[in-house]
Amino acid sequence: MRLKKLSRDFALEASGVDLARPLSDAAFREIEEAFFAGQVLVFRGQKLTAREFLEFARRFGPPEPHVVDQFHHPEYADILILSNVVRDGKPAGLADAGTYFHTDYSYLEMPARATLLHSIQVPRAGGDTLFANQYSAYDDLPGATKKRLQGLIGLHHYGNRDDLEETSRTAASQLTEEQKARLRWVRHPVARAIPSRAARRSTPSPAARSASRACPSARRARCSTSSSATPRSRSTGSACRTASATW
Ligand SMILES: [Fe+2]
């Protein structure tokens, strides 16, 4: 496997790997190390069935099905379909899957350890997924601010940051009463230590305008597939989230 830097201080592109083929433990360890080193790891041109995608996701930990179950993959509930495509008046997937910065599954007790996104159809422009490096965000803070963050707790919920209005334009997809009953507000430290890296990262709260995908401290993985028909809208794809243990 070869790695190439995609930006100054994080995000790597891996080549020379076919994720559709079984990976040895050593080969997966190399991928996992590259993921935690880069926080974002990109594999281009992969051809994966839903099952192959899920099998790869499972290497990171047990997948956690998304609460919005109406957009689960028909065969694999661990995969969430993201899409702005509408067929016969019905949405093909979750259209509002990230119009704002967020940490995946921060609204659960155990946020995602990793998110896997497999893009199937993307628009020529406007379908970008943006990532922010939370290690750098924390490292760049003045010492006094780091001190002030110690012990602070953020409240997290499913939705759009501090916007509690369900009908507002940017609110995440509305939940049914049954889905709401499965969720409650959870508390997370605003900055948390990552033992394996001896480093701290900040956990963006619903009110924060920053994003991060990789949380090595949590043990779940999230999978989505995505594809977009039009620019400026979400993609249609699948995502999966994996869990293993707590620290
Ligand atoms: Fe997300």
Residues whose N, C-alpha, C, O or C-beta is under 5 A from the ligand:
A	BS01	LIG	A97 G98 D104
